[in-house]
Amino acid sequence: MRIQDIRNMFPALTASVYGKPLVYFDNAATSQRLDSVVRKMEDLAFWKNANIHRAVHSLASAATEEYESARDAVREYINAASREEIVFTSGTTDSINLVAFSFGESFVKEGDEIVVTEEEHHSNIVPWQMLCQRKGAVLKVLEVDDQGHLKTEDLRSLVTGKTKLVAVTHISNVLGIINPVKEIVNICHSMGCPVLVDGAQGIVHESVDVQDLGCDFYAFSGHKIYAATGTGVLYGKKEWLDKMVPYQGGGEMISTVRFSGTTYAPLPGKFEAGTRNINSIPTLKPAMDFLKLLRDKELQKETAAVRDFLLQALLSHERVRLYGVPRGTEAKIPLFSFTVDGAHHEDLALILDKMGIAVRSGQMCAEPLMDRYGVTGMVRVSLAPYNTMEEAEKFVGSLDKAISMLI
């Protein structure tokens, strides 16, 4: 398996921008879509378009099988203990909001604490702020150092007997360093505190085994792993999900409904109210099959070489300040956020776009982290296994040209 083999599975990569071949370096926001995913969406929309679980006719049975087989594929891929622990959502944001509400309503009271980290995406900050405001709880923050490493050593003093949950990202969408999640989980569990992991980037770049990590909740999105948009997963340990109140009410999530009271469906149905994204959730299955292909050792060597080339190029650039620099014991994904003295991040992104290179600019939904480093925004370059060394070299040369135009 080589990078070119992977590229052949993504029709969009043959596109041109302003007469130049597209170099798509904004994968941390949304990956391009697999041809097998598009075919699955077409099959579902044309030939298996029926509501799931609710009817006995053959079309509904086929649609239900597609939906539930995706659950089995996700369970197997992340090694959850049972399919009951896999809840389908619209994405990472929806998954975290589900926990913030349902866990919060069930376990958090006035004076309790929630811990997040300084490098979190807004989706793993705001829901907890809303919970704390609603319940009179306290939000505490685990800081990062100047190089972008979590101060994990501070966790034992930060977590107290009042701490009800710690929420941490597996990999920051700005810094790109793989956090020591297993160590964090062990520390928190030793102090009786559960852990939610934002896996929006982790599921893309790591072989996630939730039982090995030991986390209590793991959330991720489909659109970052080559599946359809509007799809997401919440893994939750059954012991927690059983005790949590439902997030939403409606059809499907009930066992019985009477005006005198309602009982709820068994897991995972309790958390899947109403008609779900039935034409898109099944695309998680071909996406999981594709992720398995990425375990190929030769492919990993090739993509690691591209990552290392960009890391060294940006670290050695005299005008570039890179955020999230790995130490010897840490790994970094092919995601690089940087600033250039004297050049605005959006101006750089606009010029690069004219050269055919799609990058991200701005705050990356991580405003507190931008404040931490005293910047209004950054440029972010994020690669997928379909990005080549030639594209990386073109980016480095184009960045030099863009900087010279602005400074």
Secondary structure as the mmCIF struct_conf table of DSSP 4:
data_model
#
loop_
_struct_conf.conf_type_id
_struct_conf.id
_struct_conf.beg_label_comp_id
_struct_conf.beg_label_asym_id
_struct_conf.beg_label_seq_id
_struct_conf.end_label_comp_id
_struct_conf.end_label_asym_id
_struct_conf.end_label_seq_id
HELX_RH_AL_P HELX_RH_AL_P1 ILE A 3 ARG A 7
TURN_TY1_P TURN_TY1_P1 ASN A 8 MET A 9
HELX_RH_3T_P HELX_RH_3T_P1 PRO A 11 THR A 14
STRN STRN1 SER A 16 VAL A 17
TURN_TY1_P TURN_TY1_P2 TYR A 18 GLY A 19
STRN STRN2 LYS A 20 PRO A 21
STRN STRN3 VAL A 23 TYR A 24
STRN STRN4 ASP A 26 ASP A 26
TURN_TY1_P TURN_TY1_P3 ASN A 27 ALA A 29
HELX_LH_PP_P HELX_LH_PP_P1 SER A 31 LEU A 34
HELX_RH_AL_P HELX_RH_AL_P2 ASP A 35 TRP A 47
BEND BEND1 ALA A 50 ALA A 50
BEND BEND2 ILE A 52 ARG A 54
BEND BEND3 HIS A 57 HIS A 57
HELX_RH_AL_P HELX_RH_AL_P3 SER A 58 ILE A 78
TURN_TY1_P TURN_TY1_P4 ASN A 79 ASN A 79
BEND BEND4 ALA A 81 ALA A 81
HELX_RH_3T_P HELX_RH_3T_P2 ARG A 83 GLU A 85
STRN STRN5 ILE A 86 THR A 89
BEND BEND5 SER A 90 GLY A 91
HELX_RH_AL_P HELX_RH_AL_P4 THR A 92 PHE A 107
TURN_TY1_P TURN_TY1_P5 GLU A 110 GLY A 111
STRN STRN6 GLU A 113 THR A 117
TURN_TY1_P TURN_TY1_P6 GLU A 118 GLU A 119
HELX_RH_3T_P HELX_RH_3T_P3 HIS A 122 ASN A 124
TURN_TY1_P TURN_TY1_P7 ILE A 125 ILE A 125
HELX_RH_AL_P HELX_RH_AL_P5 VAL A 126 LYS A 135
TURN_TY1_P TURN_TY1_P8 GLY A 136 GLY A 136
STRN STRN7 VAL A 138 LEU A 142
STRN STRN8 VAL A 144 VAL A 144
TURN_TY1_P TURN_TY1_P9 ASP A 146 GLN A 147
BEND BEND6 GLY A 148 GLY A 148
STRN STRN9 LEU A 150 LEU A 150
HELX_RH_3T_P HELX_RH_3T_P4 THR A 152 ASP A 154
HELX_RH_AL_P HELX_RH_AL_P6 LEU A 155 LEU A 158
TURN_TY1_P TURN_TY1_P10 GLY A 161 LYS A 162
STRN STRN10 THR A 163 THR A 169
BEND BEND7 HIS A 170 HIS A 170
STRN STRN11 ILE A 171 ILE A 171
TURN_TY1_P TURN_TY1_P11 ASN A 173 LEU A 175
STRN STRN12 ILE A 177 ILE A 178
HELX_RH_AL_P HELX_RH_AL_P7 VAL A 181 SER A 190
TURN_TY1_P TURN_TY1_P12 MET A 191 GLY A 192
STRN STRN13 VAL A 195 ASP A 198
TURN_TY1_P TURN_TY1_P13 ALA A 200 GLN A 201
HELX_RH_AL_P HELX_RH_AL_P8 GLY A 202 HIS A 205
BEND BEND8 GLU A 206 GLU A 206
HELX_RH_AL_P HELX_RH_AL_P9 VAL A 210 LEU A 213
BEND BEND9 ASP A 216 ASP A 216
STRN STRN14 PHE A 217 SER A 221
BEND BEND10 GLY A 222 GLY A 222
TURN_TY1_P TURN_TY1_P14 HIS A 223 TYR A 226
BEND BEND11 ALA A 227 ALA A 227
TURN_TY1_P TURN_TY1_P15 THR A 229 GLY A 230
STRN STRN15 GLY A 232 GLY A 236
HELX_RH_AL_P HELX_RH_AL_P10 LYS A 238 LYS A 243
BEND BEND12 MET A 244 MET A 244
HELX_LH_PP_P HELX_LH_PP_P2 VAL A 245 PRO A 246
BEND BEND13 TYR A 247 GLN A 248
BEND BEND14 GLY A 250 MET A 253
STRN STRN16 ILE A 254 ARG A 258
TURN_TY1_P TURN_TY1_P16 PHE A 259 SER A 260
STRN STRN17 GLY A 261 TYR A 264
HELX_LH_PP_P HELX_LH_PP_P3 ALA A 265 ALA A 265
BEND BEND15 PRO A 266 PRO A 266
TURN_TY1_P TURN_TY1_P17 LEU A 267 PRO A 268
HELX_RH_3T_P HELX_RH_3T_P5 GLY A 269 PHE A 271
BEND BEND16 GLY A 274 GLY A 274
TURN_TY1_P TURN_TY1_P18 ILE A 278 SER A 280
HELX_RH_3T_P HELX_RH_3T_P6 ILE A 281 THR A 283
HELX_RH_AL_P HELX_RH_AL_P11 LEU A 284 LEU A 293
TURN_TY1_P TURN_TY1_P19 LEU A 294 ARG A 295
HELX_RH_AL_P HELX_RH_AL_P12 LYS A 297 LEU A 315
TURN_TY1_P TURN_TY1_P20 SER A 316 SER A 316
TURN_TY1_P TURN_TY1_P21 GLU A 318 ARG A 319
STRN STRN18 VAL A 320 TYR A 323
TURN_TY1_P TURN_TY1_P22 GLY A 328 THR A 329
STRN STRN19 LYS A 332 LYS A 332
BEND BEND17 PRO A 334 PRO A 334
STRN STRN20 LEU A 335 VAL A 340
TURN_TY1_P TURN_TY1_P23 ASP A 341 GLY A 342
STRN STRN21 ALA A 343 ALA A 343
HELX_RH_AL_P HELX_RH_AL_P13 HIS A 345 LYS A 354
TURN_TY1_P TURN_TY1_P24 MET A 355 GLY A 356
STRN STRN22 ILE A 357 ALA A 358
STRN STRN23 ARG A 360 GLY A 362
TURN_TY1_P TURN_TY1_P25 MET A 364 CYS A 365
HELX_RH_AL_P HELX_RH_AL_P14 GLU A 367 TYR A 373
TURN_TY1_P TURN_TY1_P26 GLY A 374 GLY A 374
BEND BEND18 THR A 376 THR A 376
STRN STRN24 MET A 378 SER A 382
TURN_TY1_P TURN_TY1_P27 PRO A 385 TYR A 386
HELX_RH_AL_P HELX_RH_AL_P15 MET A 389 LEU A 406
#
